[in-house]
């Protein structure tokens, strides 16, 4: 895979520019490189993915990630999850443990409470349209799997 994404997304720790944008594009580049490694077996791609995740989150898993980002795509959860998967493929059990230590187990009661709140909010917005549930992402209604109704319904159906 082309080595150019690393230079545009992040640089090796101590080697220049620090990542300041923790959106899906930063981790998306790491994920793309990881997927390339899975297909081609090119350990160079795995090493680049590792570098991006380390710069994005460091071993502190998101140190420097702005607190307002509490989402998987834009926040520490994504950094830690992808970091754990990549570290596992690098046979780095210490780093896997470090990344996973940032997650707490969610009880069924907590999951159900969140699911009920999501449904309640979906009903509020749906009163303005024809759908029984509707959600917005950055002020726009979406139907898609990423941050639209289809994706939210998928998560809700697997919440219990």
C-alpha positions as CSV (number, residue, x, y, z in Angstrom):
1,X,0.0,0.0,0.0
2,X,1.2,3.5,-0.6
3,X,3.3,5.0,2.2
4,X,2.0,8.5,1.6
5,X,-1.1,8.3,4.0
6,X,1.2,8.2,7.1
7,X,2.9,11.5,6.1
8,X,-0.5,13.1,5.6
9,X,-2.2,11.7,8.7
10,X,0.5,11.5,11.3
11,X,4.2,11.2,11.8
12,X,6.2,8.8,13.9
13,X,6.4,9.8,17.6
14,X,9.3,12.3,18.0
15,X,9.4,12.7,14.2
16,X,7.5,15.9,13.4
17,X,4.0,17.0,13.3
18,X,1.5,15.8,16.0
19,X,-2.0,14.7,15.0
20,X,-4.5,17.3,16.0
21,X,-7.6,15.9,14.2
22,X,-8.9,12.7,15.8
23,X,-11.8,12.2,13.4
24,X,-12.5,9.1,11.5
25,X,-10.0,10.2,8.8
26,X,-7.0,9.7,11.1
27,X,-8.2,6.3,12.4
28,X,-9.6,5.6,9.0
29,X,-6.2,5.7,7.5
30,X,-4.9,3.3,10.2
31,X,-7.9,1.0,9.6
32,X,-7.2,1.0,5.9
33,X,-3.6,0.1,6.4
34,X,-4.6,-2.6,8.9
35,X,-7.1,-4.0,6.4
36,X,-4.4,-3.9,3.7
37,X,-2.1,-5.9,6.0
38,X,-4.9,-8.5,6.5
39,X,-5.2,-9.0,2.8
40,X,-1.6,-8.7,1.7
41,X,0.4,-9.7,4.8
42,X,2.6,-6.7,4.3
43,X,3.9,-6.0,7.8
44,X,4.9,-2.5,6.7
45,X,1.3,-1.6,6.5
46,X,0.8,-3.0,10.0
47,X,3.7,-1.0,11.2
48,X,2.3,2.2,9.7
49,X,-1.1,1.5,11.2
50,X,0.6,1.0,14.6
51,X,2.4,4.4,14.2
52,X,-0.8,6.3,13.4
53,X,-2.7,4.8,16.4
54,X,0.3,5.5,18.7
55,X,0.5,9.1,17.6
56,X,-3.3,9.6,17.7
57,X,-3.6,8.2,21.2
58,X,-0.2,7.4,22.6
59,X,0.1,4.7,25.2
60,X,-2.2,6.8,27.3
61,X,-5.0,6.0,24.8
62,X,-6.2,9.3,23.7
63,X,-4.1,11.7,25.8
64,X,-4.7,15.0,24.0
65,X,-8.0,13.9,22.5
66,X,-10.4,16.7,23.3
67,X,-12.9,15.8,26.0
68,X,-15.8,16.8,23.8
69,X,-15.2,13.7,21.6
70,X,-17.0,10.9,23.4
71,X,-17.8,8.9,20.3
72,X,-16.2,5.8,18.8
73,X,-15.4,7.5,15.5
74,X,-14.1,10.8,16.9
75,X,-12.9,9.9,20.4
76,X,-10.8,7.7,22.6
77,X,-13.0,4.6,22.2
78,X,-12.0,4.3,18.6
79,X,-8.3,4.9,19.3
80,X,-8.3,2.3,22.0
81,X,-10.3,-0.3,20.1
82,X,-8.3,-0.1,16.9
83,X,-5.1,0.1,19.0
84,X,-6.0,-3.1,20.8
85,X,-6.8,-5.0,17.5
86,X,-3.5,-3.8,15.9
87,X,-1.5,-4.6,19.0
88,X,-2.9,-8.1,19.0
89,X,-1.7,-8.6,15.4
90,X,1.7,-7.3,16.5
91,X,1.8,-9.9,19.3
92,X,2.1,-7.0,21.8
93,X,0.0,-8.3,24.7
94,X,1.2,-5.5,27.0
95,X,-0.2,-2.8,24.6
96,X,-3.4,-4.8,24.1
97,X,-3.9,-4.8,27.8
98,X,-3.2,-1.1,28.0
99,X,-5.7,-0.2,25.3
100,X,-8.4,-2.5,26.7
101,X,-7.9,-1.1,30.3
102,X,-9.7,2.0,29.1
103,X,-13.0,0.2,28.7
104,X,-15.4,-0.7,31.4
105,X,-17.9,-3.5,31.2
106,X,-21.4,-2.3,30.5
107,X,-24.2,-4.0,32.4
108,X,-27.4,-5.1,30.8
109,X,-29.3,-2.5,32.9
110,X,-27.0,0.2,31.6
111,X,-27.4,-1.0,28.0
112,X,-31.2,-1.1,28.3
113,X,-31.3,2.4,29.8
114,X,-29.3,3.8,26.9
115,X,-31.4,1.9,24.4
116,X,-34.6,3.3,25.9
117,X,-33.1,6.9,25.8
118,X,-32.1,6.4,22.2
119,X,-35.6,5.3,21.2
120,X,-37.2,8.2,23.2
121,X,-35.0,10.7,21.4
122,X,-35.8,9.1,18.0
123,X,-39.5,9.4,18.7
124,X,-39.1,13.1,19.5
125,X,-37.5,13.9,16.1
126,X,-39.9,11.6,14.3
127,X,-42.8,13.7,15.3
128,X,-41.6,16.1,12.6
129,X,-41.8,13.5,9.8
130,X,-43.3,10.2,8.6
131,X,-40.9,7.8,10.2
132,X,-41.6,6.3,13.7
133,X,-38.0,7.0,14.6
134,X,-35.5,9.5,13.2
135,X,-32.1,10.8,14.2
136,X,-29.8,13.6,13.0
137,X,-26.1,13.8,12.6
138,X,-24.7,17.4,12.5
139,X,-28.2,18.8,12.0
140,X,-29.1,16.5,9.0
141,X,-31.3,13.5,8.9
142,X,-29.6,10.3,7.6
143,X,-30.9,6.8,6.8
144,X,-27.5,5.1,6.4
145,X,-25.5,2.6,8.3
146,X,-22.8,4.9,9.7
147,X,-24.8,7.5,11.6
148,X,-28.3,7.2,10.2
149,X,-31.4,5.3,11.1
150,X,-30.2,2.0,9.7
151,X,-27.0,2.0,11.8
152,X,-28.8,3.1,15.0
153,X,-31.5,0.4,14.5
154,X,-28.7,-2.2,14.0
155,X,-27.1,-1.2,17.3
156,X,-30.4,-1.2,19.1
157,X,-31.3,-4.6,17.9
158,X,-28.0,-6.0,19.2
159,X,-28.1,-4.1,22.5
160,X,-29.6,-6.8,24.6
